């Protein structure tokens, strides 16, 4: 009877370990998918080309078009990240952080575009500066959270 109890406990412990292993594997797959999507849609050369287009714009109309291209590009990024089928809650939280940060960035670019053709008021400048800080913090937090998850996965795989 005691041996049966020990076998049952060993079996339950094995199932627990297997379940933890599956969660780590799922989390790794989710993190990899999110990172792959970010790498693909935020290609450095595409961002550089958009910034170069903005910097080389001579007229207000050209600048507005350049901002519109940046906004469209980042709307695609938000859409791509939102379409990911993330299984784990931890990665869903990071996905939501990126979503919020990128949407703030889109708002920031929209305001920048608006200010090409109209002079902002002091209140608008203050709100713009606050949005800029919020966007930077939000995206930094998302990057840190993703890095923390990667470290967590790496630590779990070493065990």
N, C-alpha and C positions, 0 to 999 in steps of 0.2 A: 504494500500500500504506500509506503514511504517512497519507494522508487517511482511509482506511478505519479505521485505528487511532484517529485523532482523533475520527471520527464515533462509533466504538464507545465511547470514553471519555466523550464528551459525552452519549451515550445513557445510559450507566451513571450518570453524575453526575445527569442529569435524573431518572432513576428513584429515586436516593437522595433527591433533594430532594422528589420527590412523596411518597415513603414518610414522610419527616419531616413533611411537611405533613399527611398523613393522621393521623399520630400526634397532632399538635397538635390537629387537628380532633376526633379521637376523645376526647382528653383534655378539650377544651373542652366537648364534649357530655356527658361523664361528670361534669365539675365542675358544669355547669349543671343536670343531673338531680339531683345530690346537693343542691345549693343550693336548688333548687325544692322538693324533698321536705322539707328542713329548714324552709324558710319556710312550707310548707303545714301540716306536722304540728306545728310549734312556734309556731303563731300566738300572738302576744303576748296577745291578748284572752282566749284559752282558758287560757293559763298564769295570767294575772291573775285570772280567775274562779276557778280552782282554789285559788290562794293566798288569795283573799278568802274562799272557802268554809272554808278551814282556819283563817284568822284569826277568823272569826265563829263558829266552833264553840264551843259553851258546855260541852258534856259530853265526857267521854272517848270515848263512843260516837260522837258527832258528829265528833270529831277523827280517830278511827280510820277512819270512813267517808270523810272528806276525804283522808286519806293514801291510802286504797284507790283513790279516784278519780284521784289524782295518779299512783299506781303503774300503774293500768290505762292511763292516757293515755300514759305513757312507754313502756310495753310495746308499744303501738301504734306509737310513734315508732321503736323498735328494729326492729319487724317491717317497717315501711315502708322503712327504710334498708336492711335486709337483703335485701329483695325487688328492689332496684335491680339492673339488668343492667349492671354496670360492666365496661368492656372493658380499660381501661388499669391496669397494676400500680400506678402512682403514686396513682391515685384509689382503688383497692381498699385501699391502705394507710390512706388518710384515712378511708374508710368503716369499716375495722376499728377505727380510733382512736375514731370517734364511737360505734361499737357498744360498745366496752369502757367508754368514759366514761359512756354512758347506762345501761349495765347496773350500773355502780358507783353511779350516782345512784339507780337503782331500789332497790338494796340499802340505800343510805343512807336513803331514804324508808321502807323496810320497818322498819329499825331505829328510826327516829323514831316510827313507828306503835307499835312494840312498847314503847317507852319512855313512851308515854302512859299505859299501864296498869301498868307495872312500873318501879320505881326501878332505874336501871342501877348496876352495881358500878363501882368505880374502874377496873378492867380494861376493862370495857365502854365506859366513857367514853373511855378512851385509844384503844381500837380504833375507836370511832366518830369521834373526832377525826382519826385517821390515815386512815380511809376518806374523810372529808370532804376532807382535803388531797389524797388520791390522785384523787378524783373531780374536784375543781377543776383539778388539774394536767392530768389526762387530757383533759378537755374543752377546756382552754386550748390544749393541744398540738394537738388536732384542729382547732380554729379557726385556729391559726397555720399549720398544714400546708395547710389549704384556702386561706387567703390567699396563701401562698407559691405554690401551684399556679396561682392566678388571676394572680399577677404573672408567673409563668413563661410562661403562655399569652399574656398581654398583650405581653410582650417578644418572644416568637416571632412574633406577628402584626405587630409593627412592623418586623421585618426585611424 
